[in-house]
């Protein structure tokens, strides 16, 4: 296999892994934060 293609595949795989990890952490965090603000301050979940 060409070394250039291997490097491109590794960079693409790392980018996909990082974006997946970001979504895995950020979405539940935002949902929990909105629920916390709802009960603590009475804000709407849509704000």
N, CA, C and O atoms as CSV, one atom per row, in Angstrom:
chain,resi,resn,atom,element,x,y,z
A,1,UNK,N,N,0.851,-1.177,0.000
A,1,UNK,CA,C,0.000,0.000,0.000
A,1,UNK,C,C,0.898,1.242,0.000
A,1,UNK,O,O,1.970,1.257,0.604
A,2,UNK,N,N,0.441,2.247,-0.674
A,2,UNK,CA,C,1.178,3.496,-0.756
A,2,UNK,C,C,1.208,4.191,0.613
A,2,UNK,O,O,0.199,4.231,1.316
A,3,UNK,N,N,2.360,4.730,0.979
A,3,UNK,CA,C,2.503,5.382,2.286
A,3,UNK,C,C,1.632,6.637,2.377
A,3,UNK,O,O,1.124,6.960,3.451
A,4,UNK,N,N,1.457,7.342,1.262
A,4,UNK,CA,C,0.607,8.537,1.255
A,4,UNK,C,C,-0.848,8.204,1.551
A,4,UNK,O,O,-1.516,8.904,2.311
A,5,UNK,N,N,-1.326,7.131,0.942
A,5,UNK,CA,C,-2.712,6.708,1.193
A,5,UNK,C,C,-2.893,6.245,2.632
A,5,UNK,O,O,-3.950,6.457,3.228
A,6,UNK,N,N,-1.880,5.624,3.183
A,6,UNK,CA,C,-1.943,5.189,4.570
A,6,UNK,C,C,-2.032,6.387,5.511
A,6,UNK,O,O,-2.797,6.361,6.475
A,7,UNK,N,N,-1.266,7.422,5.242
A,7,UNK,CA,C,-1.308,8.635,6.067
A,7,UNK,C,C,-2.667,9.308,5.966
A,7,UNK,O,O,-3.232,9.728,6.976
A,8,UNK,N,N,-3.196,9.412,4.745
A,8,UNK,CA,C,-4.517,10.018,4.553
A,8,UNK,C,C,-5.590,9.211,5.292
A,8,UNK,O,O,-6.487,9.788,5.906
A,9,UNK,N,N,-5.500,7.890,5.233
A,9,UNK,CA,C,-6.474,7.042,5.930
A,9,UNK,C,C,-6.375,7.218,7.442
A,9,UNK,O,O,-7.399,7.248,8.125
A,10,UNK,N,N,-5.180,7.333,7.967
A,10,UNK,CA,C,-5.013,7.535,9.420
A,10,UNK,C,C,-5.552,8.888,9.859
A,10,UNK,O,O,-6.197,8.988,10.903
A,11,UNK,N,N,-5.296,9.928,9.078
A,11,UNK,CA,C,-5.802,11.262,9.422
A,11,UNK,C,C,-7.330,11.284,9.356
A,11,UNK,O,O,-7.980,11.848,10.236
A,12,UNK,N,N,-7.898,10.679,8.328
A,12,UNK,CA,C,-9.352,10.614,8.216
A,12,UNK,C,C,-9.984,9.812,9.342
A,12,UNK,O,O,-11.027,10.194,9.872
A,13,UNK,N,N,-9.361,8.713,9.705
A,13,UNK,CA,C,-9.874,7.913,10.812
A,13,UNK,C,C,-9.806,8.652,12.137
A,13,UNK,O,O,-10.720,8.563,12.956
A,14,UNK,N,N,-8.712,9.385,12.344
A,14,UNK,CA,C,-8.576,10.160,13.585
A,14,UNK,C,C,-9.617,11.277,13.639
A,14,UNK,O,O,-10.180,11.546,14.700
A,15,UNK,N,N,-9.877,11.929,12.505
A,15,UNK,CA,C,-10.882,12.994,12.466
A,15,UNK,C,C,-12.266,12.431,12.775
A,15,UNK,O,O,-13.033,13.048,13.514
A,16,UNK,N,N,-12.588,11.280,12.223
A,16,UNK,CA,C,-13.870,10.653,12.511
A,16,UNK,C,C,-13.997,10.239,13.961
A,16,UNK,O,O,-15.058,10.396,14.566
A,17,UNK,N,N,-12.934,9.717,14.517
A,17,UNK,CA,C,-12.952,9.302,15.919
A,17,UNK,C,C,-13.129,10.503,16.848
A,17,UNK,O,O,-13.909,10.440,17.798
A,18,UNK,N,N,-12.418,11.583,16.585
A,18,UNK,CA,C,-12.524,12.766,17.430
A,18,UNK,C,C,-13.907,13.400,17.352
A,18,UNK,O,O,-14.449,13.818,18.375
A,19,UNK,N,N,-14.486,13.479,16.161
A,19,UNK,CA,C,-15.821,14.062,16.044
A,19,UNK,C,C,-16.867,13.183,16.728
A,19,UNK,O,O,-17.816,13.695,17.321
A,20,UNK,N,N,-16.699,11.874,16.648
A,20,UNK,CA,C,-17.622,10.973,17.331
A,20,UNK,C,C,-17.518,11.116,18.844
A,20,UNK,O,O,-18.538,11.145,19.532
A,21,UNK,N,N,-16.311,11.206,19.365
A,21,UNK,CA,C,-16.132,11.388,20.806
A,21,UNK,C,C,-16.703,12.718,21.278
A,21,UNK,O,O,-17.293,12.795,22.356
A,22,UNK,N,N,-16.530,13.770,20.474
A,22,UNK,CA,C,-17.083,15.085,20.832
A,22,UNK,C,C,-18.600,15.006,20.940
A,22,UNK,O,O,-19.174,15.497,21.912
A,23,UNK,N,N,-19.253,14.401,19.962
A,23,UNK,CA,C,-20.712,14.283,20.003
A,23,UNK,C,C,-21.165,13.400,21.154
A,23,UNK,O,O,-22.185,13.677,21.785
A,24,UNK,N,N,-20.425,12.354,21.429
A,24,UNK,CA,C,-20.771,11.433,22.506
A,24,UNK,C,C,-20.749,12.134,23.862
A,24,UNK,O,O,-21.531,11.791,24.748
A,25,UNK,N,N,-19.865,13.104,24.028
A,25,UNK,CA,C,-19.750,13.825,25.296
A,25,UNK,C,C,-20.663,15.051,25.326
A,25,UNK,O,O,-21.313,15.306,26.340
A,26,UNK,N,N,-20.721,15.810,24.237
A,26,UNK,CA,C,-21.392,17.106,24.276
A,26,UNK,C,C,-22.912,17.000,24.301
A,26,UNK,O,O,-23.557,17.781,25.001
A,27,UNK,N,N,-23.506,16.072,23.569
A,27,UNK,CA,C,-24.965,16.004,23.538
A,27,UNK,C,C,-25.576,15.675,24.903
A,27,UNK,O,O,-26.489,16.381,25.332
A,28,UNK,N,N,-25.115,14.638,25.601
A,28,UNK,CA,C,-25.674,14.400,26.936
A,28,UNK,C,C,-25.383,15.546,27.912
A,28,UNK,O,O,-26.194,15.842,28.789
A,29,UNK,N,N,-24.221,16.188,27.753
A,29,UNK,CA,C,-23.889,17.309,28.633
A,29,UNK,C,C,-24.868,18.451,28.464
A,29,UNK,O,O,-25.313,19.029,29.455
A,30,UNK,N,N,-25.211,18.786,27.239
A,30,UNK,CA,C,-26.159,19.871,26.976
A,30,UNK,C,C,-27.536,19.512,27.506
A,30,UNK,O,O,-28.219,20.366,28.073
A,31,UNK,N,N,-27.953,18.277,27.335
A,31,UNK,CA,C,-29.271,17.866,27.828
A,31,UNK,C,C,-29.335,17.940,29.349
A,31,UNK,O,O,-30.316,18.434,29.904
A,32,UNK,N,N,-28.308,17.458,30.021
A,32,UNK,CA,C,-28.274,17.516,31.489
A,32,UNK,C,C,-28.232,18.968,31.960
A,32,UNK,O,O,-28.886,19.311,32.945
A,33,UNK,N,N,-27.475,19.824,31.276
A,33,UNK,CA,C,-27.379,21.236,31.651
A,33,UNK,C,C,-28.736,21.923,31.505
A,33,UNK,O,O,-29.112,22.728,32.358
A,34,UNK,N,N,-29.472,21.619,30.444
A,34,UNK,CA,C,-30.783,22.225,30.246
A,34,UNK,C,C,-31.774,21.759,31.313
A,34,UNK,O,O,-32.574,22.553,31.807
A,35,UNK,N,N,-31.723,20.488,31.666
A,35,UNK,CA,C,-32.619,19.984,32.713
A,35,UNK,C,C,-32.266,20.603,34.055
A,35,UNK,O,O,-33.155,20.946,34.834
A,36,UNK,N,N,-30.973,20.750,34.334
A,36,UNK,CA,C,-30.536,21.400,35.580
A,36,UNK,C,C,-31.046,22.841,35.650
A,36,UNK,O,O,-31.577,23.257,36.680
A,37,UNK,N,N,-30.892,23.602,34.571
A,37,UNK,CA,C,-31.368,24.991,34.551
A,37,UNK,C,C,-32.880,25.063,34.676
A,37,UNK,O,O,-33.417,26.020,35.235
A,38,UNK,N,N,-33.568,24.054,34.157
A,38,UNK,CA,C,-35.035,24.034,34.248
A,38,UNK,C,C,-35.466,23.954,35.695
A,38,UNK,O,O,-36.356,24.693,36.115
A,39,UNK,N,N,-34.849,23.062,36.472
A,39,UNK,CA,C,-35.257,22.889,37.859
A,39,UNK,C,C,-34.649,23.932,38.780
A,39,UNK,O,O,-35.283,24.336,39.755
A,40,UNK,N,N,-33.432,24.374,38.492
A,40,UNK,CA,C,-32.759,25.330,39.367
A,40,UNK,C,C,-33.296,26.752,39.201
A,40,UNK,O,O,-33.550,27.441,40.189
A,41,UNK,N,N,-33.467,27.191,37.949
A,41,UNK,CA,C,-33.831,28.578,37.676
A,41,UNK,C,C,-35.196,28.744,37.021
A,41,UNK,O,O,-35.664,29.873,36.873
A,42,UNK,N,N,-35.837,27.672,36.632
A,42,UNK,CA,C,-37.142,27.747,36.031
A,42,UNK,C,C,-37.140,28.148,34.563
A,42,UNK,O,O,-38.177,28.540,34.029
A,43,UNK,N,N,-35.994,28.056,33.906
A,43,UNK,CA,C,-35.918,28.390,32.497
A,43,UNK,C,C,-36.639,27.348,31.661
A,43,UNK,O,O,-36.820,26.206,32.085
A,44,UNK,N,N,-37.046,27.758,30.467
A,44,UNK,CA,C,-37.628,26.824,29.523
A,44,UNK,C,C,-36.519,25.939,28.952
A,44,UNK,O,O,-35.359,26.347,28.893
A,45,UNK,N,N,-36.878,24.744,28.539
A,45,UNK,CA,C,-35.889,23.868,27.912
A,45,UNK,C,C,-35.495,24.340,26.521
A,45,UNK,O,O,-34.507,23.864,25.962
A,46,UNK,N,N,-36.257,25.270,25.958
A,46,UNK,CA,C,-35.973,25.776,24.605
A,46,UNK,C,C,-35.026,26.960,24.602
A,46,UNK,O,O,-34.613,27.389,23.525
A,47,UNK,N,N,-34.664,27.506,25.744
A,47,UNK,CA,C,-33.784,28.683,25.776
A,47,UNK,C,C,-32.344,28.260,25.671
A,47,UNK,O,O,-31.449,29.106,25.680
